[in-house]
């Protein structure tokens, strides 16, 4: 594990050392647009100053559905550039109650926007990241 003491301020203060990204433990998830406005410029500043410590961005509350498609693509691209996973949180639950037709449309649209990739998740749980994908697969292919 490489030390980050020489790169951070107050290196004499102890912190819990972490592996390099992508990590499988000691993950930090930040919230995207929900309680406050989070756009590309905000994230650029955040990743410039503390990007080594950010592992996942959660589009909380389905906030990405209110944003222009290009803004969502820009945020996703920036996150992937900084090795940050994308999560839609528990949003899949809101899609599932709208029926199979909505669930069947979500995955292709999410893939085309770049939000679903090998570095992305549909579910919010760190311990069970495939829960949303399993439910979505059941809705798309119920038999």
Phi, psi and omega in degrees: 000127182276134181283144177253010184302324183283343183264347186249161177287158180053052184296346180283345177275134181286141171225162175286119180290150181231157175291166172287157178284148000281134181263158174247353177214165183058048183274147175241124177249135176249156178271137175275206182300123176192287179279334179216166181285125178230113178236188184301315183295321177299313181293323176302315178297315181299313181292328178295321184268324185222020184302331180296341184257355183260125182251334187210143174245126180255118172282089187286147172063019181071021184303331181296338180286346180263350185267152173300144183304319181294325178296319177295314178302317181297317180295316180297315179300315179297316179299313180298324178299328181259018177058042180248126177291156176247136176231139174267008180063215181274017185301330181304328180296325178289327179289317184299325180288347177275354175105169183300327180298320179291318180296320180294333179274335186297308186300310178300320179292321179293321178296317183292332179279347181092001182282336176251119177205187179294346180252019185232163179224152173265338185250157186271339187290124177295325184277339181225068187291347184260005182304309180299320179295321179296316178295320180295317178299322179296319180292322182286319182233074187292342181272000000 
